[in-house]
Amino acid sequence: MLLIPCPWCGPRNEIEFHYGGQADVSYPEDPDSVSDVDWAHFLFYRDNPKGVLAERWSHQAGCRRWFTLRRNTVTNEIHVDDDASEAGAVTR
Ligand SMILES: [Zn+2]
């Protein structure tokens, strides 16, 4: 079980959250101009590091807000930046 620190509600059990995938994945500026390979890369390819990964989470059973956290994929240590916000980190 993960104890996820919602920036607005405080620490809560992971079952209250929805995982939104890797953070900071940029939407192509002109999707019509990218190749099928590049489009598939945007849709399906994500980093899989052994270490810290930025992730999007939504507190579905609470405030329903989205935020970015950084989770160590080995230890599950979680850090939420002080400036976590809904608008600032939505990139896809
Ligand atoms: Zn919350």
PDB file of the backbone (N, CA, C, O) and the ligand in Angstrom, with CONECT records:
HET     ZN  A 101       1
ATOM      1  N   MET A   1       0.834  -1.184   0.000  1.00  0.00           N
ATOM      2  CA  MET A   1       0.000   0.000   0.000  1.00  0.00           C
ATOM      3  C   MET A   1       0.876   1.243   0.000  1.00  0.00           C
ATOM      4  O   MET A   1       1.863   1.333   0.729  1.00  0.00           O
ATOM      5  N   LEU A   2       0.490   2.196  -0.833  1.00  0.00           N
ATOM      6  CA  LEU A   2       1.180   3.483  -0.835  1.00  0.00           C
ATOM      7  C   LEU A   2       0.381   4.474   0.004  1.00  0.00           C
ATOM      8  O   LEU A   2      -0.850   4.465  -0.004  1.00  0.00           O
ATOM      9  N   LEU A   3       1.084   5.309   0.712  1.00  0.00           N
ATOM     10  CA  LEU A   3       0.473   6.426   1.414  1.00  0.00           C
ATOM     11  C   LEU A   3       0.828   7.667   0.601  1.00  0.00           C
ATOM     12  O   LEU A   3       1.967   8.134   0.621  1.00  0.00           O
ATOM     13  N   ILE A   4      -0.164   8.189  -0.111  1.00  0.00           N
ATOM     14  CA  ILE A   4       0.082   9.281  -1.049  1.00  0.00           C
ATOM     15  C   ILE A   4      -0.309  10.610  -0.415  1.00  0.00           C
ATOM     16  O   ILE A   4      -1.440  10.773   0.044  1.00  0.00           O
ATOM     17  N   PRO A   5       0.623  11.560  -0.388  1.00  0.00           N
ATOM     18  CA  PRO A   5       0.342  12.853   0.233  1.00  0.00           C
ATOM     19  C   PRO A   5      -0.345  13.819  -0.739  1.00  0.00           C
ATOM     20  O   PRO A   5       0.326  14.529  -1.487  1.00  0.00           O
ATOM     21  N   CYS A   6      -1.673  13.843  -0.726  1.00  0.00           N
ATOM     22  CA  CYS A   6      -2.395  14.821  -1.546  1.00  0.00           C
ATOM     23  C   CYS A   6      -2.015  16.222  -1.053  1.00  0.00           C
ATOM     24  O   CYS A   6      -2.053  16.484   0.149  1.00  0.00           O
ATOM     25  N   PRO A   7      -1.650  17.124  -1.973  1.00  0.00           N
ATOM     26  CA  PRO A   7      -1.248  18.480  -1.544  1.00  0.00           C
ATOM     27  C   PRO A   7      -2.353  19.235  -0.810  1.00  0.00           C
ATOM     28  O   PRO A   7      -2.071  20.167  -0.057  1.00  0.00           O
ATOM     29  N   TRP A   8      -3.603  18.842  -1.023  1.00  0.00           N
ATOM     30  CA  TRP A   8      -4.722  19.576  -0.419  1.00  0.00           C
ATOM     31  C   TRP A   8      -5.373  18.857   0.760  1.00  0.00           C
ATOM     32  O   TRP A   8      -5.941  19.499   1.643  1.00  0.00           O
ATOM     33  N   CYS A   9      -5.291  17.522   0.776  1.00  0.00           N
ATOM     34  CA  CYS A   9      -5.981  16.733   1.799  1.00  0.00           C
ATOM     35  C   CYS A   9      -5.035  16.033   2.770  1.00  0.00           C
ATOM     36  O   CYS A   9      -5.464  15.546   3.816  1.00  0.00           O
ATOM     37  N   GLY A  10      -3.771  15.985   2.431  1.00  0.00           N
ATOM     38  CA  GLY A  10      -2.824  15.285   3.285  1.00  0.00           C
ATOM     39  C   GLY A  10      -2.681  13.822   2.881  1.00  0.00           C
ATOM     40  O   GLY A  10      -3.227  13.402   1.860  1.00  0.00           O
ATOM     41  N   PRO A  11      -1.950  13.047   3.674  1.00  0.00           N
ATOM     42  CA  PRO A  11      -1.692  11.649   3.332  1.00  0.00           C
ATOM     43  C   PRO A  11      -2.962  10.808   3.324  1.00  0.00           C
ATOM     44  O   PRO A  11      -3.765  10.860   4.255  1.00  0.00           O
ATOM     45  N   ARG A  12      -3.130  10.025   2.243  1.00  0.00           N
ATOM     46  CA  ARG A  12      -4.283   9.142   2.101  1.00  0.00           C
ATOM     47  C   ARG A  12      -3.830   7.827   1.468  1.00  0.00           C
ATOM     48  O   ARG A  12      -2.791   7.760   0.812  1.00  0.00           O
ATOM     49  N   ASN A  13      -4.635   6.783   1.681  1.00  0.00           N
ATOM     50  CA  ASN A  13      -4.368   5.475   1.106  1.00  0.00           C
ATOM     51  C   ASN A  13      -4.455   5.543  -0.429  1.00  0.00           C
ATOM     52  O   ASN A  13      -5.288   6.266  -0.975  1.00  0.00           O
ATOM     53  N   GLU A  14      -3.607   4.799  -1.102  1.00  0.00           N
ATOM     54  CA  GLU A  14      -3.567   4.844  -2.558  1.00  0.00           C
ATOM     55  C   GLU A  14      -4.884   4.458  -3.220  1.00  0.00           C
ATOM     56  O   GLU A  14      -5.117   4.834  -4.368  1.00  0.00           O
ATOM     57  N   ILE A  15      -5.759   3.714  -2.528  1.00  0.00           N
ATOM     58  CA  ILE A  15      -7.028   3.311  -3.144  1.00  0.00           C
ATOM     59  C   ILE A  15      -7.948   4.503  -3.407  1.00  0.00           C
ATOM     60  O   ILE A  15      -8.931   4.380  -4.138  1.00  0.00           O
ATOM     61  N   GLU A  16      -7.629   5.665  -2.808  1.00  0.00           N
ATOM     62  CA  GLU A  16      -8.435   6.865  -3.046  1.00  0.00           C
ATOM     63  C   GLU A  16      -8.028   7.589  -4.328  1.00  0.00           C
ATOM     64  O   GLU A  16      -8.673   8.558  -4.727  1.00  0.00           O
ATOM     65  N   PHE A  17      -6.955   7.118  -4.973  1.00  0.00           N
ATOM     66  CA  PHE A  17      -6.367   7.859  -6.087  1.00  0.00           C
ATOM     67  C   PHE A  17      -6.513   7.117  -7.409  1.00  0.00           C
ATOM     68  O   PHE A  17      -6.703   5.902  -7.458  1.00  0.00           O
ATOM     69  N   HIS A  18      -6.415   7.897  -8.471  1.00  0.00           N
ATOM     70  CA  HIS A  18      -6.365   7.364  -9.832  1.00  0.00           C
ATOM     71  C   HIS A  18      -5.008   7.725 -10.422  1.00  0.00           C
ATOM     72  O   HIS A  18      -4.588   8.881 -10.383  1.00  0.00           O
ATOM     73  N   TYR A  19      -4.335   6.727 -10.963  1.00  0.00           N
ATOM     74  CA  TYR A  19      -3.021   6.943 -11.562  1.00  0.00           C
ATOM     75  C   TYR A  19      -3.175   7.484 -12.971  1.00  0.00           C
ATOM     76  O   TYR A  19      -3.909   6.914 -13.779  1.00  0.00           O
ATOM     77  N   GLY A  20      -2.494   8.571 -13.270  1.00  0.00           N
ATOM     78  CA  GLY A  20      -2.620   9.203 -14.577  1.00  0.00           C
ATOM     79  C   GLY A  20      -1.432   9.029 -15.481  1.00  0.00           C
ATOM     80  O   GLY A  20      -1.384   9.617 -16.561  1.00  0.00           O
ATOM     81  N   GLY A  21      -0.473   8.235 -15.064  1.00  0.00           N
ATOM     82  CA  GLY A  21       0.672   7.986 -15.923  1.00  0.00           C
ATOM     83  C   GLY A  21       1.820   8.949 -15.706  1.00  0.00           C
ATOM     84  O   GLY A  21       1.808   9.777 -14.795  1.00  0.00           O
ATOM     85  N   GLN A  22       2.807   8.815 -16.567  1.00  0.00           N
ATOM     86  CA  GLN A  22       4.009   9.635 -16.465  1.00  0.00           C
ATOM     87  C   GLN A  22       3.678  11.108 -16.680  1.00  0.00           C
ATOM     88  O   GLN A  22       2.904  11.455 -17.572  1.00  0.00           O
ATOM     89  N   ALA A  23       4.256  11.951 -15.874  1.00  0.00           N
ATOM     90  CA  ALA A  23       4.082  13.399 -16.021  1.00  0.00           C
ATOM     91  C   ALA A  23       5.059  13.936 -17.056  1.00  0.00           C
ATOM     92  O   ALA A  23       6.011  13.265 -17.455  1.00  0.00           O
ATOM     93  N   ASP A  24       4.799  15.146 -17.470  1.00  0.00           N
ATOM     94  CA  ASP A  24       5.703  15.868 -18.360  1.00  0.00           C
ATOM     95  C   ASP A  24       5.846  15.214 -19.725  1.00  0.00           C
ATOM     96  O   ASP A  24       6.919  15.274 -20.326  1.00  0.00           O
ATOM     97  N   VAL A  25       4.793  14.597 -20.220  1.00  0.00           N
ATOM     98  CA  VAL A  25       4.788  14.075 -21.585  1.00  0.00           C
ATOM     99  C   VAL A  25       4.127  15.138 -22.451  1.00  0.00           C
ATOM    100  O   VAL A  25       2.933  15.408 -22.322  1.00  0.00           O
ATOM    101  N   SER A  26       4.903  15.724 -23.315  1.00  0.00           N
ATOM    102  CA  SER A  26       4.414  16.862 -24.095  1.00  0.00           C
ATOM    103  C   SER A  26       3.579  16.418 -25.291  1.00  0.00           C
ATOM    104  O   SER A  26       3.969  15.527 -26.046  1.00  0.00           O
ATOM    105  N   TYR A  27       2.423  17.056 -25.447  1.00  0.00           N
ATOM    106  CA  TYR A  27       1.564  16.830 -26.617  1.00  0.00           C
ATOM    107  C   TYR A  27       2.238  17.497 -27.815  1.00  0.00           C
ATOM    108  O   TYR A  27       2.688  18.638 -27.706  1.00  0.00           O
ATOM    109  N   PRO A  28       2.316  16.811 -28.951  1.00  0.00           N
ATOM    110  CA  PRO A  28       2.959  17.426 -30.120  1.00  0.00           C
ATOM    111  C   PRO A  28       2.281  18.743 -30.489  1.00  0.00           C
ATOM    112  O   PRO A  28       1.055  18.853 -30.472  1.00  0.00           O
ATOM    113  N   GLU A  29       3.107  19.748 -30.826  1.00  0.00           N
ATOM    114  CA  GLU A  29       2.552  21.063 -31.178  1.00  0.00           C
ATOM    115  C   GLU A  29       1.634  20.976 -32.381  1.00  0.00           C
ATOM    116  O   GLU A  29       0.597  21.639 -32.416  1.00  0.00           O
ATOM    117  N   ASP A  30       1.998  20.167 -33.368  1.00  0.00           N
ATOM    118  CA  ASP A  30       1.190  20.001 -34.572  1.00  0.00           C
ATOM    119  C   ASP A  30       1.015  18.506 -34.831  1.00  0.00           C
ATOM    120  O   ASP A  30       1.785  17.910 -35.584  1.00  0.00           O
ATOM    121  N   PRO A  31       0.002  17.899 -34.207  1.00  0.00           N
ATOM    122  CA  PRO A  31      -0.159  16.436 -34.318  1.00  0.00           C
ATOM    123  C   PRO A  31      -0.284  15.933 -35.755  1.00  0.00           C
ATOM    124  O   PRO A  31       0.120  14.810 -36.057  1.00  0.00           O
ATOM    125  N   ASP A  32      -0.847  16.765 -36.650  1.00  0.00           N
ATOM    126  CA  ASP A  32      -1.015  16.332 -38.030  1.00  0.00           C
ATOM    127  C   ASP A  32       0.299  16.218 -38.782  1.00  0.00           C
ATOM    128  O   ASP A  32       0.364  15.583 -39.835  1.00  0.00           O
ATOM    129  N   SER A  33       1.343  16.831 -38.245  1.00  0.00           N
ATOM    130  CA  SER A  33       2.606  16.826 -38.972  1.00  0.00           C
ATOM    131  C   SER A  33       3.568  15.730 -38.496  1.00  0.00           C
ATOM    132  O   SER A  33       4.618  15.532 -39.107  1.00  0.00           O
ATOM    133  N   VAL A  34       3.232  15.027 -37.434  1.00  0.00           N
ATOM    134  CA  VAL A  34       4.156  13.991 -36.947  1.00  0.00           C
ATOM    135  C   VAL A  34       3.884  12.671 -37.670  1.00  0.00           C
ATOM    136  O   VAL A  34       2.764  12.402 -38.105  1.00  0.00           O
ATOM    137  N   SER A  35       4.904  11.881 -37.783  1.00  0.00           N
ATOM    138  CA  SER A  35       4.778  10.579 -38.445  1.00  0.00           C
ATOM    139  C   SER A  35       3.988   9.619 -37.558  1.00  0.00           C
ATOM    140  O   SER A  35       3.800   9.863 -36.366  1.00  0.00           O
ATOM    141  N   ASP A  36       3.529   8.524 -38.165  1.00  0.00           N
ATOM    142  CA  ASP A  36       2.811   7.517 -37.395  1.00  0.00           C
ATOM    143  C   ASP A  36       3.694   6.945 -36.288  1.00  0.00           C
ATOM    144  O   ASP A  36       3.219   6.652 -35.191  1.00  0.00           O
ATOM    145  N   VAL A  37       4.958   6.792 -36.582  1.00  0.00           N
ATOM    146  CA  VAL A  37       5.891   6.253 -35.590  1.00  0.00           C
ATOM    147  C   VAL A  37       6.026   7.216 -34.416  1.00  0.00           C
ATOM    148  O   VAL A  37       5.987   6.807 -33.256  1.00  0.00           O
ATOM    149  N   ASP A  38       6.185   8.507 -34.733  1.00  0.00           N
ATOM    150  CA  ASP A  38       6.308   9.498 -33.655  1.00  0.00           C
ATOM    151  C   ASP A  38       5.006   9.609 -32.855  1.00  0.00           C
ATOM    152  O   ASP A  38       5.032   9.790 -31.638  1.00  0.00           O
ATOM    153  N   TRP A  39       3.868   9.499 -33.551  1.00  0.00           N
ATOM    154  CA  TRP A  39       2.584   9.562 -32.852  1.00  0.00           C
ATOM    155  C   TRP A  39       2.423   8.360 -31.920  1.00  0.00           C
ATOM    156  O   TRP A  39       1.979   8.503 -30.781  1.00  0.00           O
ATOM    157  N   ALA A  40       2.785   7.188 -32.410  1.00  0.00           N
ATOM    158  CA  ALA A  40       2.727   5.978 -31.574  1.00  0.00           C
ATOM    159  C   ALA A  40       3.666   6.115 -30.384  1.00  0.00           C
ATOM    160  O   ALA A  40       3.347   5.676 -29.279  1.00  0.00           O
ATOM    161  N   HIS A  41       4.823   6.724 -30.611  1.00  0.00           N
ATOM    162  CA  HIS A  41       5.758   6.938 -29.502  1.00  0.00           C
ATOM    163  C   HIS A  41       5.130   7.843 -28.461  1.00  0.00           C
ATOM    164  O   HIS A  41       5.250   7.582 -27.264  1.00  0.00           O
ATOM    165  N   PHE A  42       4.460   8.907 -28.895  1.00  0.00           N
ATOM    166  CA  PHE A  42       3.789   9.815 -27.962  1.00  0.00           C
ATOM    167  C   PHE A  42       2.701   9.082 -27.177  1.00  0.00           C
ATOM    168  O   PHE A  42       2.567   9.278 -25.969  1.00  0.00           O
ATOM    169  N   LEU A  43       1.924   8.236 -27.863  1.00  0.00           N
ATOM    170  CA  LEU A  43       0.796   7.574 -27.209  1.00  0.00           C
ATOM    171  C   LEU A  43       1.214   6.452 -26.259  1.00  0.00           C
ATOM    172  O   LEU A  43       0.647   6.305 -25.176  1.00  0.00           O
ATOM    173  N   PHE A  44       2.199   5.671 -26.665  1.00  0.00           N
ATOM    174  CA  PHE A  44       2.434   4.407 -25.975  1.00  0.00           C
ATOM    175  C   PHE A  44       3.761   4.272 -25.243  1.00  0.00           C
ATOM    176  O   PHE A  44       3.879   3.419 -24.363  1.00  0.00           O
ATOM    177  N   TYR A  45       4.744   5.063 -25.566  1.00  0.00           N
ATOM    178  CA  TYR A  45       6.064   4.880 -24.966  1.00  0.00           C
ATOM    179  C   TYR A  45       6.221   5.780 -23.751  1.00  0.00           C
ATOM    180  O   TYR A  45       5.986   6.987 -23.808  1.00  0.00           O
ATOM    181  N   ARG A  46       6.623   5.161 -22.660  1.00  0.00           N
ATOM    182  CA  ARG A  46       6.864   5.914 -21.434  1.00  0.00           C
ATOM    183  C   ARG A  46       8.180   5.459 -20.822  1.00  0.00           C
ATOM    184  O   ARG A  46       8.622   4.329 -21.027  1.00  0.00           O
ATOM    185  N   ASP A  47       8.791   6.352 -20.074  1.00  0.00           N
ATOM    186  CA  ASP A  47      10.025   6.005 -19.388  1.00  0.00           C
ATOM    187  C   ASP A  47       9.740   4.913 -18.354  1.00  0.00           C
ATOM    188  O   ASP A  47       8.647   4.840 -17.791  1.00  0.00           O
ATOM    189  N   ASN A  48      10.718   4.090 -18.123  1.00  0.00           N
ATOM    190  CA  ASN A  48      10.581   3.040 -17.119  1.00  0.00           C
ATOM    191  C   ASN A  48      11.873   2.971 -16.306  1.00  0.00           C
ATOM    192  O   ASN A  48      12.589   1.970 -16.337  1.00  0.00           O
ATOM    193  N   PRO A  49      12.156   4.051 -15.579  1.00  0.00           N
ATOM    194  CA  PRO A  49      13.447   4.112 -14.893  1.00  0.00           C
ATOM    195  C   PRO A  49      13.475   3.279 -13.618  1.00  0.00           C
ATOM    196  O   PRO A  49      12.450   3.015 -12.989  1.00  0.00           O
ATOM    197  N   LYS A  50      14.662   2.889 -13.276  1.00  0.00           N
ATOM    198  CA  LYS A  50      14.888   2.298 -11.956  1.00  0.00           C
ATOM    199  C   LYS A  50      15.345   3.463 -11.085  1.00  0.00           C
ATOM    200  O   LYS A  50      16.537   3.738 -10.954  1.00  0.00           O
ATOM    201  N   GLY A  51      14.366   4.136 -10.496  1.00  0.00           N
ATOM    202  CA  GLY A  51      14.678   5.343  -9.736  1.00  0.00           C
ATOM    203  C   GLY A  51      13.493   6.286  -9.748  1.00  0.00           C
ATOM    204  O   GLY A  51      12.345   5.842  -9.755  1.00  0.00           O
ATOM    205  N   VAL A  52      13.755   7.562  -9.751  1.00  0.00           N
ATOM    206  CA  VAL A  52      12.708   8.571  -9.592  1.00  0.00           C
ATOM    207  C   VAL A  52      11.992   8.832 -10.911  1.00  0.00           C
ATOM    208  O   VAL A  52      12.627   9.039 -11.945  1.00  0.00           O
ATOM    209  N   LEU A  53      10.651   8.819 -10.864  1.00  0.00           N
ATOM    210  CA  LEU A  53       9.809   9.098 -12.024  1.00  0.00           C
ATOM    211  C   LEU A  53       8.721  10.081 -11.606  1.00  0.00           C
ATOM    212  O   LEU A  53       8.095   9.914 -10.560  1.00  0.00           O
ATOM    213  N   ALA A  54       8.498  11.110 -12.430  1.00  0.00           N
ATOM    214  CA  ALA A  54       7.402  12.056 -12.178  1.00  0.00           C
ATOM    215  C   ALA A  54       6.104  11.439 -12.681  1.00  0.00           C
ATOM    216  O   ALA A  54       6.040  10.970 -13.818  1.00  0.00           O
ATOM    217  N   GLU A  55       5.077  11.434 -11.852  1.00  0.00           N
ATOM    218  CA  GLU A  55       3.798  10.796 -12.183  1.00  0.00           C
ATOM    219  C   GLU A  55       2.636  11.737 -11.887  1.00  0.00           C
ATOM    220  O   GLU A  55       2.720  12.592 -11.005  1.00  0.00           O
ATOM    221  N   ARG A  56       1.543  11.563 -12.645  1.00  0.00           N
ATOM    222  CA  ARG A  56       0.305  12.303 -12.408  1.00  0.00           C
ATOM    223  C   ARG A  56      -0.654  11.426 -11.610  1.00  0.00           C
ATOM    224  O   ARG A  56      -0.818  10.242 -11.904  1.00  0.00           O
ATOM    225  N   TRP A  57      -1.281  12.017 -10.602  1.00  0.00           N
ATOM    226  CA  TRP A  57      -2.259  11.308  -9.781  1.00  0.00           C
ATOM    227  C   TRP A  57      -3.443  12.233  -9.540  1.00  0.00           C
ATOM    228  O   TRP A  57      -3.290  13.452  -9.455  1.00  0.00           O
ATOM    229  N   SER A  58      -4.627  11.635  -9.431  1.00  0.00           N
ATOM    230  CA  SER A  58      -5.824  12.389  -9.105  1.00  0.00           C
ATOM    231  C   SER A  58      -6.431  11.802  -7.828  1.00  0.00           C
ATOM    232  O   SER A  58      -6.537  10.584  -7.686  1.00  0.00           O
ATOM    233  N   HIS A  59      -6.820  12.661  -6.924  1.00  0.00           N
ATOM    234  CA  HIS A  59      -7.420  12.221  -5.668  1.00  0.00           C
ATOM    235  C   HIS A  59      -8.920  12.033  -5.881  1.00  0.00           C
ATOM    236  O   HIS A  59      -9.725  12.870  -5.473  1.00  0.00           O
ATOM    237  N   GLN A  60      -9.280  10.931  -6.521  1.00  0.00           N
ATOM    238  CA  GLN A  60     -10.662  10.686  -6.946  1.00  0.00           C
ATOM    239  C   GLN A  60     -11.645  10.595  -5.783  1.00  0.00           C
ATOM    240  O   GLN A  60     -12.777  11.062  -5.907  1.00  0.00           O
ATOM    241  N   ALA A  61     -11.248  10.011  -4.668  1.00  0.00           N
ATOM    242  CA  ALA A  61     -12.165   9.834  -3.532  1.00  0.00           C
ATOM    243  C   ALA A  61     -12.111  11.010  -2.570  1.00  0.00           C
ATOM    244  O   ALA A  61     -12.724  10.977  -1.503  1.00  0.00           O
ATOM    245  N   GLY A  62     -11.380  12.043  -2.947  1.00  0.00           N
ATOM    246  CA  GLY A  62     -11.256  13.206  -2.072  1.00  0.00           C
ATOM    247  C   GLY A  62     -11.559  14.478  -2.833  1.00  0.00           C
ATOM    248  O   GLY A  62     -12.688  14.697  -3.272  1.00  0.00           O
ATOM    249  N   CYS A  63     -10.552  15.310  -2.988  1.00  0.00           N
ATOM    250  CA  CYS A  63     -10.746  16.630  -3.602  1.00  0.00           C
ATOM    251  C   CYS A  63     -10.870  16.567  -5.123  1.00  0.00           C
ATOM    252  O   CYS A  63     -11.253  17.557  -5.746  1.00  0.00           O
ATOM    253  N   ARG A  64     -10.552  15.423  -5.732  1.00  0.00           N
ATOM    254  CA  ARG A  64     -10.649  15.193  -7.171  1.00  0.00           C
ATOM    255  C   ARG A  64      -9.682  16.062  -7.973  1.00  0.00           C
ATOM    256  O   ARG A  64      -9.889  16.278  -9.167  1.00  0.00           O
ATOM    257  N   ARG A  65      -8.642  16.555  -7.336  1.00  0.00           N
ATOM    258  CA  ARG A  65      -7.662  17.383  -8.036  1.00  0.00           C
ATOM    259  C   ARG A  65      -6.496  16.527  -8.523  1.00  0.00           C
ATOM    260  O   ARG A  65      -6.166  15.491  -7.945  1.00  0.00           O
ATOM    261  N   TRP A  66      -5.885  17.002  -9.612  1.00  0.00           N
ATOM    262  CA  TRP A  66      -4.701  16.361 -10.183  1.00  0.00           C
ATOM    263  C   TRP A  66      -3.451  17.033  -9.644  1.00  0.00           C
ATOM    264  O   TRP A  66      -3.444  18.235  -9.382  1.00  0.00           O
ATOM    265  N   PHE A  67      -2.408  16.260  -9.484  1.00  0.00           N
ATOM    266  CA  PHE A  67      -1.119  16.803  -9.063  1.00  0.00           C
ATOM    267  C   PHE A  67      -0.008  15.867  -9.530  1.00  0.00           C
ATOM    268  O   PHE A  67      -0.243  14.724  -9.921  1.00  0.00           O
ATOM    269  N   THR A  68       1.188  16.390  -9.473  1.00  0.00           N
ATOM    270  CA  THR A  68       2.366  15.623  -9.866  1.00  0.00           C
ATOM    271  C   THR A  68       3.153  15.250  -8.626  1.00  0.00           C
ATOM    272  O   THR A  68       3.360  16.073  -7.734  1.00  0.00           O
ATOM    273  N   LEU A  69       3.588  14.008  -8.579  1.00  0.00           N
ATOM    274  CA  LEU A  69       4.495  13.593  -7.507  1.00  0.00           C
ATOM    275  C   LEU A  69       5.686  12.909  -8.148  1.00  0.00           C
ATOM    276  O   LEU A  69       5.647  12.528  -9.318  1.00  0.00           O
ATOM    277  N   ARG A  70       6.722  12.764  -7.385  1.00  0.00           N
ATOM    278  CA  ARG A  70       7.908  12.037  -7.844  1.00  0.00           C
ATOM    279  C   ARG A  70       8.037  10.808  -6.973  1.00  0.00           C
ATOM    280  O   ARG A  70       8.139  10.904  -5.750  1.00  0.00           O
ATOM    281  N   ARG A  71       8.030   9.619  -7.632  1.00  0.00           N
ATOM    282  CA  ARG A  71       8.094   8.357  -6.893  1.00  0.00           C
ATOM    283  C   ARG A  71       9.327   7.583  -7.309  1.00  0.00           C
ATOM    284  O   ARG A  71       9.626   7.443  -8.495  1.00  0.00           O
ATOM    285  N   ASN A  72      10.033   7.085  -6.316  1.00  0.00           N
ATOM    286  CA  ASN A  72      11.158   6.203  -6.588  1.00  0.00           C
ATOM    287  C   ASN A  72      10.587   4.817  -6.874  1.00  0.00           C
ATOM    288  O   ASN A  72       9.959   4.217  -6.001  1.00  0.00           O
ATOM    289  N   THR A  73      10.795   4.310  -8.066  1.00  0.00           N
ATOM    290  CA  THR A  73      10.185   3.050  -8.478  1.00  0.00           C
ATOM    291  C   THR A  73      10.785   1.841  -7.764  1.00  0.00           C
ATOM    292  O   THR A  73      10.231   0.744  -7.835  1.00  0.00           O
ATOM    293  N   VAL A  74      11.888   2.027  -7.093  1.00  0.00           N
ATOM    294  CA  VAL A  74      12.522   0.931  -6.349  1.00  0.00           C
ATOM    295  C   VAL A  74      12.007   0.897  -4.910  1.00  0.00           C
ATOM    296  O   VAL A  74      11.659  -0.164  -4.392  1.00  0.00           O
ATOM    297  N   THR A  75      11.964   2.054  -4.279  1.00  0.00           N
ATOM    298  CA  THR A  75      11.621   2.121  -2.856  1.00  0.00           C
ATOM    299  C   THR A  75      10.201   2.595  -2.599  1.00  0.00           C
ATOM    300  O   THR A  75       9.705   2.480  -1.478  1.00  0.00           O
ATOM    301  N   ASN A  76       9.535   3.130  -3.629  1.00  0.00           N
ATOM    302  CA  ASN A  76       8.209   3.761  -3.508  1.00  0.00           C
ATOM    303  C   ASN A  76       8.232   5.003  -2.615  1.00  0.00           C
ATOM    304  O   ASN A  76       7.185   5.451  -2.149  1.00  0.00           O
ATOM    305  N   GLU A  77       9.409   5.553  -2.378  1.00  0.00           N
ATOM    306  CA  GLU A  77       9.479   6.833  -1.660  1.00  0.00           C
ATOM    307  C   GLU A  77       8.836   7.900  -2.542  1.00  0.00           C
ATOM    308  O   GLU A  77       9.132   7.991  -3.734  1.00  0.00           O
ATOM    309  N   ILE A  78       7.958   8.705  -1.952  1.00  0.00           N
ATOM    310  CA  ILE A  78       7.187   9.700  -2.696  1.00  0.00           C
ATOM    311  C   ILE A  78       7.500  11.098  -2.201  1.00  0.00           C
ATOM    312  O   ILE A  78       7.628  11.348  -1.002  1.00  0.00           O
ATOM    313  N   HIS A  79       7.623  12.013  -3.175  1.00  0.00           N
ATOM    314  CA  HIS A  79       7.817  13.421  -2.842  1.00  0.00           C
ATOM    315  C   HIS A  79       6.861  14.250  -3.702  1.00  0.00           C
ATOM    316  O   HIS A  79       6.787  14.056  -4.915  1.00  0.00           O
ATOM    317  N   VAL A  80       6.137  15.161  -3.078  1.00  0.00           N
ATOM    318  CA  VAL A  80       5.264  16.089  -3.797  1.00  0.00           C
ATOM    319  C   VAL A  80       5.846  17.475  -3.651  1.00  0.00           C
ATOM    320  O   VAL A  80       6.087  17.941  -2.537  1.00  0.00           O
ATOM    321  N   ASP A  81       6.075  18.142  -4.780  1.00  0.00           N
ATOM    322  CA  ASP A  81       6.625  19.492  -4.753  1.00  0.00           C
ATOM    323  C   ASP A  81       5.652  20.456  -4.076  1.00  0.00           C
ATOM    324  O   ASP A  81       4.436  20.276  -4.142  1.00  0.00           O
ATOM    325  N   ASP A  82       6.199  21.469  -3.434  1.00  0.00           N
ATOM    326  CA  ASP A  82       5.360  22.462  -2.771  1.00  0.00           C
ATOM    327  C   ASP A  82       4.476  23.216  -3.747  1.00  0.00           C
ATOM    328  O   ASP A  82       3.405  23.696  -3.378  1.00  0.00           O
ATOM    329  N   ASP A  83       4.924  23.323  -5.000  1.00  0.00           N
ATOM    330  CA  ASP A  83       4.152  24.094  -5.977  1.00  0.00           C
ATOM    331  C   ASP A  83       3.267  23.206  -6.851  1.00  0.00           C
ATOM    332  O   ASP A  83       2.871  23.605  -7.946  1.00  0.00           O
ATOM    333  N   ALA A  84       2.955  21.995  -6.363  1.00  0.00           N
ATOM    334  CA  ALA A  84       2.075  21.113  -7.124  1.00  0.00           C
ATOM    335  C   ALA A  84       0.765  21.827  -7.411  1.00  0.00           C
ATOM    336  O   ALA A  84       0.169  22.430  -6.519  1.00  0.00           O
ATOM    337  N   SER A  85       0.322  21.757  -8.652  1.00  0.00           N
ATOM    338  CA  SER A  85      -0.931  22.422  -8.991  1.00  0.00           C
ATOM    339  C   SER A  85      -1.616  21.677 -10.118  1.00  0.00           C
ATOM    340  O   SER A  85      -0.988  20.887 -10.822  1.00  0.00           O
ATOM    341  N   GLU A  86      -2.883  21.923 -10.286  1.00  0.00           N
ATOM    342  CA  GLU A  86      -3.634  21.267 -11.338  1.00  0.00           C
ATOM    343  C   GLU A  86      -3.208  21.765 -12.715  1.00  0.00           C
ATOM    344  O   GLU A  86      -2.978  20.965 -13.621  1.00  0.00           O
ATOM    345  N   ALA A  87      -3.104  23.058 -12.871  1.00  0.00           N
ATOM    346  CA  ALA A  87      -2.867  23.612 -14.194  1.00  0.00           C
ATOM    347  C   ALA A  87      -1.411  23.529 -14.608  1.00  0.00           C
ATOM    348  O   ALA A  87      -1.106  23.340 -15.786  1.00  0.00           O
ATOM    349  N   GLY A  88      -0.528  23.667 -13.661  1.00  0.00           N
ATOM    350  CA  GLY A  88       0.876  23.790 -14.009  1.00  0.00           C
ATOM    351  C   GLY A  88       1.510  22.561 -14.602  1.00  0.00           C
ATOM    352  O   GLY A  88       2.490  22.680 -15.337  1.00  0.00           O
ATOM    353  N   ALA A  89       1.003  21.405 -14.319  1.00  0.00           N
ATOM    354  CA  ALA A  89       1.712  20.205 -14.738  1.00  0.00           C
ATOM    355  C   ALA A  89       0.944  19.357 -15.747  1.00  0.00           C
ATOM    356  O   ALA A  89       1.416  18.291 -16.142  1.00  0.00           O
ATOM    357  N   VAL A  90      -0.225  19.812 -16.166  1.00  0.00           N
ATOM    358  CA  VAL A  90      -0.979  19.018 -17.133  1.00  0.00           C
ATOM    359  C   VAL A  90      -0.383  19.230 -18.512  1.00  0.00           C
ATOM    360  O   VAL A  90      -0.463  20.326 -19.066  1.00  0.00           O
ATOM    361  N   THR A  91       0.209  18.193 -19.062  1.00  0.00           N
ATOM    362  CA  THR A  91       0.842  18.332 -20.369  1.00  0.00           C
ATOM    363  C   THR A  91       0.269  17.361 -21.378  1.00  0.00           C
ATOM    364  O   THR A  91       0.738  17.323 -22.516  1.00  0.00           O
ATOM    365  N   ARG A  92      -0.710  16.589 -21.012  1.00  0.00           N
ATOM    366  CA  ARG A  92      -1.333  15.689 -21.983  1.00  0.00           C
ATOM    367  C   ARG A  92      -2.749  15.397 -21.585  1.00  0.00           C
ATOM    368  O   ARG A  92      -3.444  14.655 -22.278  1.00  0.00           O
TER     369      ARG A  92
HETATM  370 ZN    ZN A 101      -7.110  15.587  -2.122  1.00  0.00          ZN2+
END
